[in-house]
Amino acid sequence: MRVLRISALDTYPIRQQVLVPKHELKKAKFENDEDEDISFHLGAFKDSKLVSVASFFYERNPIFPDLHQYQLRGMATLPENQGQGLSSELLTTAFPIIKQNFCTLLWCNARLSAVGYYEKVGFKKYNDEVFEIEEIGPHVLMSKQI
């Protein structure tokens, strides 16, 4: 398994298949995906095949006091490759990049079904408030100090 930087375009098929399977590919595209000053994307490869992706955006959430923050979005692993530590490897690769950019916090809107995973890798829930992302489902705000 290898983790490499990839383009936003490379993330779309996996995001669409895993995160928004009932929607068109355009639902898997995020604002500022292509802006390299704001975002970067990582992919995990097994046998030269891209099987897991994560995107990171320089985006401040005013709820947190840290001035410089990144938001994690669109982390997804193909179903047949889940549970193999690929997402954890993506995060492990991302942390030094985020820190190198003088950011101290990584935050995300975590699906309720993924809260346990995020807690295992060091994220904490901001509070217990559950909010709905239209057409996607219930989420909670989580963060990790970097």
TAVENCOR-V101853 format. One record per residue. N is the residue number from 1. PHI is phi in whole degrees, -180 to 180 (* if undefined). D_LAST is the distance of its C-alpha to the last C-alpha in Angstrom with 2 decimals. Layout:
n = <N | N>
phi = <PHI | PHI>
d_last = <D_LAST | D_LAST>
//
This chain:
n = <1 | 2 | 3 | 4 | 5 | 6 | 7 | 8 | 9 | 10 | 11 | 12 | 13 | 14 | 15 | 16 | 17 | 18 | 19 | 20 | 21 | 22 | 23 | 24 | 25 | 26 | 27 | 28 | 29 | 30 | 31 | 32 | 33 | 34 | 35 | 36 | 37 | 38 | 39 | 40 | 41 | 42 | 43 | 44 | 45 | 46 | 47 | 48 | 49 | 50 | 51 | 52 | 53 | 54 | 55 | 56 | 57 | 58 | 59 | 60 | 61 | 62 | 63 | 64 | 65 | 66 | 67 | 68 | 69 | 70 | 71 | 72 | 73 | 74 | 75 | 76 | 77 | 78 | 79 | 80 | 81 | 82 | 83 | 84 | 85 | 86 | 87 | 88 | 89 | 90 | 91 | 92 | 93 | 94 | 95 | 96 | 97 | 98 | 99 | 100 | 101 | 102 | 103 | 104 | 105 | 106 | 107 | 108 | 109 | 110 | 111 | 112 | 113 | 114 | 115 | 116 | 117 | 118 | 119 | 120 | 121 | 122 | 123 | 124 | 125 | 126 | 127 | 128 | 129 | 130 | 131 | 132 | 133 | 134 | 135 | 136 | 137 | 138 | 139 | 140 | 141 | 142 | 143 | 144 | 145 | 146>
phi = <* | -131 | -110 | -134 | -72 | -133 | -86 | -58 | -56 | -66 | -78 | -58 | -61 | -73 | -55 | -64 | -64 | -93 | -94 | -137 | -63 | -92 | -118 | -71 | -56 | -61 | -71 | -88 | -98 | -114 | -60 | 70 | -52 | -89 | -86 | -70 | -79 | -113 | -132 | -144 | -131 | -123 | -134 | -102 | -115 | -122 | 51 | 66 | -109 | -71 | -126 | -151 | -137 | -154 | -124 | -131 | -124 | -71 | -148 | -91 | -98 | -64 | -65 | -97 | -74 | -58 | -73 | -116 | -139 | -119 | -108 | -89 | -139 | 64 | -76 | -154 | -128 | -55 | -52 | -71 | -114 | -71 | 79 | -111 | 82 | -68 | -63 | -63 | -66 | -61 | -66 | -59 | -73 | -73 | -54 | -65 | -65 | -63 | -64 | -62 | -89 | 62 | -101 | -116 | -143 | -118 | -128 | -156 | -95 | -92 | -61 | -55 | -67 | -107 | -56 | -59 | -61 | -61 | -64 | -63 | -98 | 100 | -80 | -125 | -70 | -66 | -160 | -95 | -70 | -99 | -128 | -100 | -101 | -50 | 68 | -114 | 132 | -76 | -138 | -133 | -84 | -134 | -150 | -143 | -72 | -107>
d_last = <24.08 | 22.34 | 19.34 | 20.22 | 19.53 | 22.14 | 23.75 | 23.43 | 27.02 | 26.16 | 23.92 | 26.70 | 28.96 | 26.40 | 24.85 | 28.43 | 29.66 | 26.89 | 25.58 | 28.73 | 31.64 | 34.25 | 33.45 | 34.23 | 31.88 | 31.34 | 29.38 | 26.74 | 26.19 | 23.66 | 24.07 | 22.54 | 22.24 | 24.28 | 22.80 | 20.96 | 19.85 | 17.88 | 17.08 | 16.62 | 17.71 | 17.45 | 20.23 | 21.07 | 24.67 | 27.13 | 30.47 | 29.73 | 29.26 | 26.24 | 25.38 | 21.81 | 19.86 | 16.69 | 16.24 | 13.47 | 14.63 | 13.71 | 14.74 | 14.32 | 15.22 | 17.20 | 16.74 | 13.35 | 13.74 | 10.82 | 12.92 | 10.88 | 9.47 | 10.02 | 12.16 | 12.70 | 16.49 | 19.29 | 17.85 | 21.15 | 22.94 | 26.71 | 28.37 | 30.00 | 26.71 | 24.68 | 23.72 | 23.32 | 19.55 | 19.35 | 16.67 | 14.47 | 15.27 | 14.42 | 10.83 | 10.71 | 12.19 | 10.06 | 6.56 | 8.35 | 10.23 | 7.72 | 6.52 | 10.31 | 11.07 | 9.68 | 7.41 | 4.88 | 5.37 | 6.83 | 10.19 | 13.42 | 17.01 | 17.55 | 21.13 | 22.56 | 23.50 | 19.91 | 18.39 | 19.08 | 17.29 | 14.04 | 14.41 | 15.05 | 11.77 | 9.83 | 10.16 | 12.35 | 15.29 | 15.63 | 19.27 | 22.00 | 23.36 | 24.24 | 24.95 | 26.87 | 26.03 | 29.52 | 30.88 | 27.65 | 27.46 | 25.65 | 21.90 | 19.45 | 16.40 | 13.17 | 9.48 | 6.22 | 3.78 | 0.00>
//
